[in-house]
Amino acid sequence: MKHEFPNGREILARLAPVRGGGVPDPDARRIFALVAWSVLVEPGDGVAGRLVAGLGPEEALQCVVARRLDASAADAAGVTPAEFTAGIARWSPRLDVREVATALDTAARARIRLLVPGDPEWPALVDDLGAHAPLCLWVRGNLTALAGAEPAVALVGARAATGYGEHVAMEFGAELAGRGVTVVSGAAYGIDGMAHRATLAAGGRTLALLAGGVDRPYPAGHANLLERIASSGAVVSEVPCGGAPTKWRFLMRNRLIAALGSATVVVEAGWRSGSLNTAGHAATLGRPLGAVPGPVTSAASAGCHRLLREFDARCVTSVDDVMELLGATLSGRLDAREAGGPTSDDTRVLDALSVRAWRETADVARRSGLGIAEVEGILGVLSLDGTALRDERGWRRTATTM
């Protein structure tokens, strides 16, 4: 790597602003190495993912700097000599520690936070991507919103949306918000933007996944929308601050949208819409996939019809259909509740709710003795089976649960 690796004190100083304060000494070099990897590689690089998983970020980075991978390390990582050589060719142009420092300094100035695997706020759903999972995430907004994103639905669709598509996205976003479901999308014009706006208007929580750095609002026309999303939810990217959105990064960003959604619904999409790429990632991950039908004469819905015909997507015409898709991923927990009654944490949350008074999530967390992110997840599930209700005043328990 060009220029020397910084000493421990400098690493701690660089990391502190993006980690919310002090960083434990034993973790500092590992976290710094993960940042270096995020600078070195393009999103979804499976060879890098296997190296980091097999050797750890520090040792894997040392192998890249030395341009050498011995046989035992190759076996541990499951990386062939040819793959390593090709990886070195891809990563060498970015082997400069100054780029890592720049990414951290830019994030610090923009008040961006850094998440790495193992953090309490790390969204475990992205780990389903395996070797193609993000090595770290840059977050603008509420970290607990990202950690407590379940239950969540990815609502995606075409940029060139019709009035019909935007109307459906608006209804779905607002109704899902009312049921305590997080809406995940890509902040693009058209369907994505409408899904975000409707969710916010209904007082819900939404996550926006960007293809470039979160310090660079994209599209620029959605700068204000992204500010609003960050105020209650989160704007997220695996690309370091300053990174530009590229066609490849958009395609790889879509896998994160699919991973963070417990189900994915394509609201409106043309035959070659990028939303079909998100649908493909959802199918690969085994996530439930839905598509909204449109007029058979509309080219704007040809992609949705293709998903219904060729990819076994479920036909979605209402939020109840979306909840059925979502219920497939939550059925294990709901079945457990039906068989043996509420779990102990569910009971604590129920006890913290009132039948008459509406209570904010923070108040429920304080009364139950649980974390806010954990309470948000439990409340979302309770709302699915009608045990808890939500409106602009907060949450309350239904009388039938007494």
Secondary structure, 3 states (H helix, E strand, C coil): CECCCCCHHHHHHHHHHHCCCCCCHHHHHHHHHHHHHHHHCCCCCHHHHHHHHHHCHHHHHHHHHHCCCCHHHHHHHCCCHHHHHHHHHHHHHHCEHHHHHHHHHHHHHCCCEEECCCCCCCCHHHHHHHHHCCCCEEEEECHHHHHCCCCEEEEEECCCCCHHHHHHHHHHHHHHHHCCCEEEECCCCCHHHHHHHHHHHCCCCEEEECCCCCCCCCCHHHHHHHHHHHHHCEEEECCCCCCCCCHHHHHHHHHHHHHHCCEEEEEECCCCCCHHHHHHHHHHHCCCEEECCCCCCCHHHHHHHHHHHHCCCEECCCHHHHHHHHHHHHHHHHHHHHHHCCCHHHHHHHHHCCCCCCECHHHHHHHHCCCHHHHHHHHHHHHHCCCEEEECCEEEECHHHC
